[in-house]
Amino acid sequence: MLNLVIKDILVQKKIFIASILYIIFFVIAFQSLGMGMYTAAIVAIVYLMVSGGFAYDDKSKSDIMLNSLPIKRENIVMSKYISLFVYIAIGTIAYIVVTFVISLLNTPIKTYPVTIELIVSAVIAVSLMHSISFPLIFKLGYVKSKAFNMIFFLSFFFGAPLLIDFVSKANSEVTTAVWTFLKNQSDVAIVFELLVLSLVFLSISYGISVRLYKKREF
């Protein structure tokens, strides 16, 4: 299973180089996001790497080859889910290096340090987004689901901040109760609860993806 994750990394050398350029772009273009630029950059980078991995599998007919080998389909699916966290780690390292270099150049570009809270926010965002997109890819394949996933990514990327802002300003009984509950929680507790919730979504998504992938014919 880990070999499948490594395979996805090795076949994406060009995307890794492009990711560094994307980070530079995000740091410069998304100054208004403040500390949120890290999460935005990681979400975009993980999306690119996930898409690159699936695109390579589709082009090289890897699914047909892998399913002809004594490899369980659930392990093939699991490798894609594990790769999410590997990509987050790679993106985080690249982000730290890029922002460090920018800070050394004494440019007017503002950079922010990576904190545990920011890493958790990236994990939550990536988990929620791919909890929805992965089952569709494993059901239909990369090519057939490509258009939907592109639209979904753009909607998630640009719509999530607007949704959060809308919910925070909403004055319904539900939102009031939620904000009251959160105010009574410590920051650590809130971060932990959101992280657990996102991982629960990811686990449910994994189960659905396995079931759909097992029924798929190649």
C-alpha positions as CSV (number, residue, x, y, z in Angstrom):
1,M,0.0,0.0,0.0
2,L,2.8,2.4,0.8
3,N,4.4,1.5,-2.5
4,L,1.3,2.8,-4.2
5,V,1.7,6.1,-2.4
6,I,5.3,6.3,-3.3
7,K,4.4,5.6,-6.9
8,D,2.0,8.5,-7.0
9,I,4.7,10.8,-5.7
10,L,7.5,9.6,-8.1
11,V,5.3,10.1,-11.2
12,Q,4.5,13.7,-10.3
13,K,7.9,15.5,-10.4
14,K,6.7,18.2,-12.7
15,I,3.7,18.9,-10.5
16,F,6.0,19.2,-7.4
17,I,7.9,21.9,-9.2
18,A,4.7,23.6,-10.3
19,S,3.5,23.4,-6.7
20,I,6.4,25.6,-5.5
21,L,5.4,28.2,-8.2
22,Y,1.8,27.9,-7.0
23,I,2.8,28.6,-3.4
24,I,4.7,31.8,-4.5
25,F,1.6,32.8,-6.4
26,F,-0.7,32.2,-3.4
27,V,1.6,34.1,-1.0
28,I,1.7,37.1,-3.3
29,A,-1.9,37.1,-4.7
30,F,-3.7,36.1,-1.5
31,Q,-2.2,38.7,0.9
32,S,-5.8,39.6,2.0
33,L,-6.3,36.2,3.4
34,G,-3.6,36.7,6.0
35,M,-2.8,33.4,7.8
36,G,-5.5,31.8,5.6
37,M,-3.2,31.8,2.6
38,Y,-1.5,28.7,4.0
39,T,-4.7,26.7,4.1
40,A,-5.7,28.0,0.6
41,A,-2.3,27.0,-0.8
42,I,-2.4,23.5,0.7
43,V,-5.9,22.8,-0.5
44,A,-4.9,23.8,-4.1
45,I,-1.6,21.8,-4.0
46,V,-3.3,18.7,-2.7
47,Y,-6.0,19.0,-5.4
48,L,-3.3,19.3,-8.1
49,M,-1.4,16.3,-6.8
50,V,-4.5,14.1,-6.3
51,S,-5.6,15.0,-9.9
52,G,-2.1,14.3,-11.2
53,G,-2.0,10.9,-9.6
54,F,-5.4,9.9,-10.9
55,A,-4.6,11.3,-14.4
56,Y,-1.4,9.2,-14.5
57,D,-3.3,6.1,-13.5
58,D,-5.9,6.7,-16.2
59,K,-3.4,7.4,-18.9
60,S,-1.2,4.4,-18.1
61,K,-4.2,2.1,-17.4
62,S,-2.7,1.5,-13.9
63,D,-6.1,0.4,-12.5
64,I,-6.3,-2.5,-15.0
65,M,-2.7,-3.6,-14.1
66,L,-3.2,-3.2,-10.3
67,N,-6.4,-5.2,-10.4
68,S,-4.7,-8.0,-12.2
69,L,-2.2,-8.3,-9.3
70,P,-2.9,-9.9,-5.9
71,I,-3.6,-6.5,-4.4
72,K,-6.9,-5.9,-2.5
73,R,-9.0,-3.1,-3.9
74,E,-9.4,-1.6,-0.5
75,N,-5.6,-1.2,-0.3
76,I,-5.7,0.6,-3.6
77,V,-8.3,3.0,-2.3
78,M,-6.6,3.4,1.1
79,S,-3.4,4.4,-0.7
80,K,-5.2,7.4,-2.2
81,Y,-6.6,8.5,1.1
82,I,-3.2,8.2,2.8
83,S,-1.6,10.2,0.0
84,L,-3.7,13.2,1.1
85,F,-1.7,13.5,4.3
86,V,1.6,12.9,2.5
87,Y,0.7,15.7,0.1
88,I,-0.2,18.0,3.0
89,A,3.2,17.3,4.5
90,I,5.0,18.0,1.2
91,G,3.0,21.2,0.6
92,T,3.7,22.4,4.1
93,I,7.5,21.9,3.8
94,A,7.4,23.7,0.4
95,Y,5.4,26.5,1.9
96,I,7.8,26.9,4.9
97,V,10.8,27.0,2.5
98,V,9.2,29.5,0.1
99,T,8.0,31.9,2.9
100,F,11.4,31.6,4.6
101,V,13.2,32.7,1.4
102,I,10.7,35.5,0.9
103,S,11.3,36.8,4.4
104,L,15.1,36.7,3.8
105,L,14.7,38.9,0.7
106,N,13.1,41.7,2.9
107,T,10.3,42.2,0.4
108,P,7.0,44.0,1.3
109,I,5.3,40.7,0.9
110,K,3.8,39.6,4.2
111,T,4.4,36.0,5.3
112,Y,3.0,34.0,8.2
113,P,4.5,31.1,10.2
114,V,2.9,27.7,10.0
115,T,1.3,26.8,13.3
116,I,-0.4,23.6,14.5
117,E,-3.7,25.3,14.2
118,L,-3.1,26.1,10.6
119,I,-2.0,22.6,9.8
120,V,-5.1,21.2,11.4
121,S,-7.2,23.7,9.4
122,A,-5.6,22.4,6.2
123,V,-6.2,18.8,7.2
124,I,-9.9,19.6,7.9
125,A,-10.4,21.4,4.6
126,V,-8.6,18.7,2.5
127,S,-10.5,16.0,4.3
128,L,-13.9,17.5,3.8
129,M,-13.3,18.3,0.1
130,H,-11.9,14.9,-0.8
131,S,-14.5,13.0,1.3
132,I,-16.9,14.2,-1.4
133,S,-14.7,14.0,-4.5
134,F,-13.1,10.6,-4.0
135,P,-16.2,8.4,-4.0
136,L,-17.2,9.9,-7.4
137,I,-13.7,9.3,-8.9
138,F,-13.7,5.6,-7.7
139,K,-17.2,5.2,-9.1
140,L,-16.8,6.8,-12.5
141,G,-13.1,7.1,-13.0
142,Y,-10.9,10.2,-13.3
143,V,-12.0,11.3,-16.8
144,K,-15.7,11.1,-16.3
145,S,-15.6,12.8,-13.0
146,K,-13.0,15.4,-14.0
147,A,-15.5,18.2,-14.9
148,F,-17.5,17.8,-11.7
149,N,-14.4,17.7,-9.5
150,M,-13.1,20.9,-11.2
151,I,-16.3,22.7,-10.5
152,F,-16.5,21.3,-7.0
153,F,-13.0,22.4,-6.2
154,L,-13.6,26.0,-7.4
155,S,-16.9,26.1,-5.5
156,F,-15.2,24.8,-2.4
157,F,-12.1,27.0,-2.7
158,F,-14.0,30.3,-3.3
159,G,-17.3,29.4,-1.6
160,A,-16.1,28.1,1.7
161,P,-14.9,31.5,3.0
162,L,-18.2,33.1,1.9
163,L,-20.2,30.3,3.6
164,I,-18.3,30.7,6.8
165,D,-18.8,34.4,6.8
166,F,-22.6,34.0,6.0
167,V,-23.0,31.4,8.8
168,S,-21.1,33.6,11.3
169,K,-23.5,36.5,10.6
170,A,-26.6,34.4,10.5
171,N,-29.0,35.0,13.4
172,S,-31.0,31.8,13.5
173,E,-31.6,29.7,16.6
174,V,-29.4,26.9,15.3
175,T,-26.4,29.1,14.5
176,T,-26.8,31.0,17.8
177,A,-26.8,27.7,19.7
178,V,-23.7,26.5,17.8
179,W,-21.8,29.7,18.5
180,T,-22.8,29.6,22.1
181,F,-21.5,26.1,22.4
182,L,-18.3,27.0,20.7
183,K,-17.7,30.0,22.9
184,N,-17.8,27.7,25.9
185,Q,-15.1,25.5,24.4
186,S,-11.4,26.1,24.5
187,D,-9.5,26.7,21.3
188,V,-7.8,23.3,21.7
189,A,-11.1,21.5,22.2
190,I,-12.7,23.2,19.1
191,V,-9.7,22.3,16.9
192,F,-9.7,18.7,18.2
193,E,-13.5,18.3,17.7
194,L,-13.3,19.7,14.2
195,L,-10.4,17.4,13.3
196,V,-12.2,14.3,14.7
197,L,-15.3,15.3,12.7
198,S,-13.4,15.7,9.5
199,L,-11.6,12.3,10.0
200,V,-15.0,10.7,10.6
201,F,-16.2,12.1,7.2
202,L,-13.1,10.8,5.6
203,S,-13.6,7.4,7.1
204,I,-17.2,7.2,5.9
205,S,-16.0,8.4,2.5
206,Y,-13.4,5.6,2.4
207,G,-16.0,3.0,3.1
208,I,-18.2,4.3,0.3
209,S,-15.2,4.5,-2.1
210,V,-14.2,0.9,-1.3
211,R,-17.7,-0.4,-2.0
212,L,-18.0,1.6,-5.2
213,Y,-14.6,0.6,-6.5
214,K,-15.2,-3.1,-5.8
215,K,-18.3,-3.0,-8.0
216,R,-16.5,-1.2,-10.8
217,E,-15.5,-3.2,-13.9
218,F,-12.3,-2.6,-15.9
